[in-house]
């Protein structure tokens, strides 16, 4: 409470000093803010002193007071000397260091392209085979068969409401001429989700059973979920050129983290009593995993699949920049030609592609919850 008020008002006064130095804020408002900061600082130090033992009183309020005084002195100096060029006001950037680091990365990429050429070709062939297989099957089937199968699946999974919603979505996609693009998008997303499952589920199981590995991999997963989506295109294009293969690889890396996390979480949340009972009845580690842990972790696994599908579809537009095609291509073309209407219609088609599997999985989760209760 009091500590938060102190830091909030402290930040407000620094901002006010900066705007005052630019002639935007009046001195009267600055005085009011300064008074509020003094009051908050006094309350904060009093609170710190009251909560700390006598021997540690200085450490309770000394550091905030020192930060307050030094920061305000520097900001006031900046206000009084606005034309001063100093390392305190301008971060000492080093352009040569940037160029050296970038050149080192480029050299590493070039060396990797030569050293692992065979492995990259194998990945390209494998991923392209999966994409073309899904695309050929969906493209070969009559559209009526695919549409009826989807509506039937929606009806059996979530009832008449979702079946009608799926019918309207398919009607929208077909009437606006998005059917072929949708098939390409589904091939891209389906390949990405399949590869993410093949990698994510075993990795999540290992993380659930090995705490040391989990501590090492968790920061990497945090970084994967924090990086901007465009960053994933750089290594994909560098190692696999352009087209659908690097688009799938970038999408897999982008959507892999939630699958790993939720698989690991689901395995960890399996009751120990169930595992011990299986072991007591002579089950091997593999039998315990397949017949006990994975079935009991079904909810987390479904959530992981759902998140992977949604994140893969969110990558569709970005992946169109490197030749992925599909509905993302329509959005990018509309954006390039400033055709907002066409771009919005294609974007709605992408949303509908994500809506139907999301509702099917959510319905499965609700049925599972009702079964448990």
C-alpha positions in Angstrom: 0.0 0.0 0.0 2.3 2.8 1.3 5.3 1.4 -0.6 3.3 1.3 -3.9 2.1 4.9 -3.2 5.7 6.0 -2.7 7.0 4.5 -5.9 4.0 5.7 -7.9 4.3 9.3 -6.8 8.0 9.2 -7.2 7.7 8.1 -10.8 5.0 10.8 -11.3 7.4 13.5 -10.0 10.2 12.4 -12.2 7.8 12.5 -15.2 6.7 16.0 -14.0 10.2 17.2 -13.8 10.9 16.0 -17.3 7.8 17.8 -18.7 8.6 20.9 -16.7 12.1 21.0 -18.2 10.4 21.0 -21.6 8.1 23.8 -20.7 5.0 21.7 -20.7 4.1 21.7 -16.9 3.8 24.7 -14.7 5.8 25.2 -11.5 2.6 25.1 -9.3 1.7 21.6 -10.4 5.3 20.5 -9.9 5.2 21.8 -6.3 2.0 19.9 -5.7 3.5 16.6 -7.0 6.7 17.2 -4.9 4.6 17.6 -1.8 2.8 14.3 -2.6 6.1 12.6 -3.0 7.4 13.9 0.3 4.3 12.7 2.1 4.5 9.3 0.4 8.2 9.0 1.2 7.5 9.9 4.9 4.8 7.3 5.2 6.9 4.7 3.4 9.9 5.2 5.7 7.7 5.2 8.8 6.1 1.9 7.6 9.5 0.4 6.9 10.9 1.4 10.3 7.8 0.0 12.1 8.0 -3.3 10.4 11.8 -3.9 10.7 13.8 -4.9 13.8 15.9 -2.1 15.4 19.1 -3.4 14.0 17.8 -3.3 10.4 16.0 0.1 10.5 18.6 1.7 8.1 18.1 -0.9 5.4 14.3 -0.5 5.4 14.3 3.1 4.2 17.8 4.0 3.3 17.8 2.5 -0.2 14.6 4.2 -1.3 15.7 7.5 0.1 19.1 7.2 -1.6 17.4 6.4 -5.0 15.0 9.3 -4.5 17.7 11.8 -3.8 20.2 10.7 -6.5 17.4 10.4 -9.2 15.9 13.7 -8.4 19.3 15.4 -8.3 20.1 14.0 -11.8 16.7 15.0 -13.2 16.9 18.5 -11.7 20.4 18.8 -13.2 18.9 17.8 -16.6 16.2 20.5 -16.2 18.6 23.2 -15.3 21.1 22.3 -18.1 19.0 21.0 -21.0 21.8 21.5 -23.6 24.4 19.5 -21.7 25.8 16.5 -23.6 26.9 14.0 -21.0 27.2 10.2 -20.7 24.6 10.4 -17.8 22.0 11.6 -20.3 23.0 9.8 -23.5 23.6 6.1 -23.2 27.1 5.3 -24.7 26.2 3.3 -27.8 28.8 1.5 -29.7 27.9 1.0 -33.4 31.0 -1.0 -34.1 30.1 -3.5 -31.4 26.7 -3.9 -33.1 28.2 -4.5 -36.5 30.7 -7.0 -35.0 28.0 -9.0 -33.2 25.7 -9.0 -36.4 28.6 -10.1 -38.5 29.4 -13.0 -36.1 25.8 -14.1 -36.3 25.8 -14.0 -40.1 29.0 -16.1 -40.2 27.5 -18.7 -37.8 24.4 -18.9 -40.1 26.6 -19.3 -43.2 28.7 -22.0 -41.5 25.5 -23.8 -40.3 24.1 -23.8 -43.8 27.1 -25.6 -45.1 27.8 -27.9 -42.1 24.2 -29.1 -41.7 23.0 -29.0 -45.3 21.9 -32.6 -45.3 19.9 -32.2 -42.1 18.2 -29.1 -43.4 17.3 -30.9 -46.6 15.8 -33.8 -44.7 13.7 -31.4 -42.6 12.5 -29.6 -45.7 11.5 -32.9 -47.4 9.7 -34.2 -44.2 7.8 -31.1 -43.6 6.8 -30.6 -47.2 5.6 -34.2 -47.3 3.3 -33.6 -44.4 2.0 -30.3 -45.8 1.4 -31.7 -49.3 -0.2 -34.9 -47.9 -2.8 -32.9 -45.9 -3.4 -30.5 -48.7 -3.8 -33.2 -51.3 -6.3 -35.1 -49.2 -8.4 -32.1 -48.4 -8.2 -30.8 -52.0 -9.1 -34.2 -53.5 -12.2 -34.7 -51.4 -15.4 -33.0 -52.7 -16.1 -29.9 -50.7 -19.5 -31.3 -49.7 -17.9 -34.4 -48.1 -15.5 -32.2 -46.1 -18.2 -29.8 -45.1 -20.6 -32.6 -44.0 -17.9 -34.3 -42.0 -17.1 -31.1 -40.1 -20.7 -30.3 -39.4 -21.3 -33.9 -38.2 -18.2 -33.7 -35.9 -19.4 -30.4 -34.5 -22.8 -31.8 -33.9 -21.6 -34.9 -32.1 -19.1 -32.9 -30.1 -21.1 -29.9 -29.0 -24.6 -30.2 -30.2 -26.9 -28.5 -32.7 -25.7 -25.0 -31.9 -22.1 -25.6 -33.0 -23.3 -27.6 -36.0 -25.3 -24.6 -37.2 -22.4 -22.3 -36.5 -20.1 -24.5 -38.5 -22.6 -24.5 -41.4 -22.8 -20.8 -41.4 -18.9 -20.6 -41.3 -18.6 -23.0 -44.2 -21.2 -21.1 -46.1 -19.3 -17.8 -45.5 -16.0 -19.4 -46.6 -17.5 -20.9 -49.7 -19.6 -18.0 -51.0 -16.7 -15.5 -50.7 -14.3 -17.8 -52.6 -12.0 -18.6 -49.7 -12.4 -22.4 -49.9 -9.1 -23.2 -51.7 -7.2 -20.7 -49.5 -8.8 -22.2 -46.4 -7.5 -25.7 -47.5 -4.0 -24.3 -47.8 -4.4 -22.7 -44.4 -5.6 -25.9 -42.8 -2.7 -27.8 -44.3 -0.3 -25.3 -42.9 -1.9 -25.2 -39.4 -2.5 -29.0 -39.4 1.1 -29.7 -40.2 2.3 -27.2 -37.5 0.0 -28.7 -34.9 1.0 -32.3 -35.8 4.7 -31.5 -35.5 4.2 -29.5 -32.3 2.4 -32.5 -30.8 5.2 -34.9 -31.8 7.8 -32.6 -30.2 5.8 -31.0 -27.4 4.2 -34.0 -25.7 7.4 -36.0 -25.2 9.3 -32.9 -24.2 6.6 -32.0 -21.7 6.7 -35.5 -20.2 10.5 -35.3 -19.8 10.1 -31.9 -18.1 7.5 -33.2 -15.7 9.7 -36.1 -14.6 13.1 -34.2 -14.5 13.1 -31.1 -12.3 16.6 -30.1 -13.3 15.9 -30.2 -17.0 12.6 -28.2 -16.3 14.6 -25.5 -14.6 16.9 -25.2 -17.6 14.2 -25.3 -20.3 11.6 -23.1 -18.6 13.5 -19.8 -19.3 13.8 -20.9 -23.0 10.0 -21.4 -23.1 9.6 -18.0 -21.6 11.7 -16.5 -24.3 9.9 -18.4 -27.0 6.6 -16.9 -25.8 8.0 -13.4 -25.4 9.7 -12.9 -28.8 7.8 -11.0 -31.5 6.3 -13.2 -34.1 8.4 -11.6 -36.9 11.6 -12.7 -35.2 10.7 -16.4 -35.8 10.8 -15.8 -39.6 14.5 -14.8 -39.5 16.1 -18.2 -38.7 13.4 -20.0 -40.7 14.3 -18.1 -43.8 18.0 -18.2 -43.1 18.1 -22.0 -42.9 15.2 -23.1 -45.1 14.7 -20.3 -47.7 11.1 -19.2 -48.3 7.9 -21.1 -48.9 5.6 -23.2 -46.8 8.3 -25.3 -45.1 10.0 -22.3 -43.3 6.5 -21.0 -42.5 5.6 -24.3 -40.8 8.9 -24.4 -38.9 8.4 -20.8 -37.7 4.9 -21.6 -36.7 5.9 -24.7 -34.8 8.5 -22.8 -32.8 6.0 -20.0 -32.1 3.2 -22.4 -31.0 5.3 -25.1 -29.3 5.8 -23.5 -25.9 2.2 -23.9 -24.6 2.0 -27.5 -25.7 5.2 -28.3 -23.7 4.0 -26.3 -20.7 0.5 -27.8 -20.5 1.8 -31.3 -21.0 4.3 -30.9 -18.2 1.7 -29.3 -16.0 -0.9 -32.1 -16.7 1.6 -34.9 -15.9 2.7 -33.1 -12.7 -0.9 -32.7 -11.5 -1.7 -36.4 -11.8 -2.4 -37.6 -8.2 0.5 -39.5 -6.7 -1.9 -42.0 -5.3 -2.9 -43.1 -8.8 0.7 -43.5 -9.9 1.7 -45.4 -6.7 -1.3 -47.7 -7.1 -0.3 -48.5 -10.7 3.3 -49.2 -9.7 2.0 -51.4 -6.8 0.0 -53.5 -9.2 3.2 -54.2 -11.3 2.8 -51.6 -14.0 6.0 -50.6 -15.8 6.9 -46.9 -16.2 5.6 -47.0 -19.8 2.3 -48.6 -18.8 2.0 -46.1 -15.9 2.5 -43.2 -18.4 0.2 -44.5 -21.1 -2.6 -45.9 -19.0 -2.6 -43.6 -15.9 -0.8 -40.3 -16.3 -1.7 -39.4 -19.9 -5.4 -40.2 -19.5 -5.6 -38.2 -16.2 -3.7 -35.3 -17.9 -6.2 -35.3 -20.8 -7.6 -31.9 -19.8 -4.2 -30.2 -19.9 -3.4 -32.0 -23.2 -6.6 -30.7 -24.8 -5.9 -27.2 -23.6 -2.4 -27.5 -25.1 -3.8 -28.6 -28.4 -6.3 -25.8 -28.4 -3.6 -23.2 -27.6 -1.4 -24.6 -30.3 -4.2 -24.4 -32.9 -5.0 -20.8 -32.0 -1.4 -19.7 -32.0 -0.7 -21.4 -35.3 -3.7 -19.6 -36.9 -2.4 -16.3 -35.4 0.9 -16.9 -37.3 -0.9 -17.4 -40.6 -0.8 -13.8 -41.7 2.8 -13.3 -40.6 3.9 -16.5 -42.4 2.4 -15.2 -45.6 5.3 -12.8 -45.8 7.6 -15.7 -46.6 5.4 -17.5 -49.1 3.1 -19.5 -46.9 0.0 -18.7 -49.0 -3.5 -19.5 -47.6 -5.8 -16.9 -46.1 -2.8 -14.9 -44.8 -1.9 -14.2 -48.4 -5.3 -12.5 -48.9 -4.9 -10.4 -45.8 -1.4 -9.3 -46.9 -2.5 -8.6 -50.4 -5.4 -6.5 -49.2 -3.1 -4.6 -46.8 -0.5 -4.0 -49.6 -3.2 -2.7 -52.0 -5.1 -0.8 -49.3 -8.2 -2.8 -49.8 -9.6 -2.9 -46.3 -12.9 -4.7 -47.1 -11.2 -7.7 -48.6 -8.7 -7.8 -45.8 -11.4 -7.8 -43.2 -13.4 -10.6 -45.0 -10.2 -12.8 -45.2 -9.5 -12.0 -41.5 -13.0 -13.1 -40.5 -12.4 -16.4 -42.4 -9.3 -17.0 -40.3 -11.3 -16.3 -37.1 -13.9 -18.9 -38.2 -11.2 -21.4 -38.8 -10.0 -21.0 -35.2 -13.6 -20.8 -33.8 -14.8 -24.2 -34.8 -11.9 -26.4 -33.3 -11.8 -24.2 -30.3 -15.5 -24.8 -29.6 -15.2 -28.5 -30.2 -12.3 -28.8 -27.7 -14.1 -26.6 -25.2 -17.1 -28.8 -25.4 -15.0 -31.9 -24.8 -13.5 -30.3 -21.7 -16.9 -29.5 -20.4 -18.1 -33.1 -20.9 -15.0 -34.3 -19.1 -15.6 -32.0 -16.2 -19.2 -33.2 -15.9 -18.1 -36.8 -16.0 -15.7 -36.1 -13.1 -18.3 -34.4 -11.1 
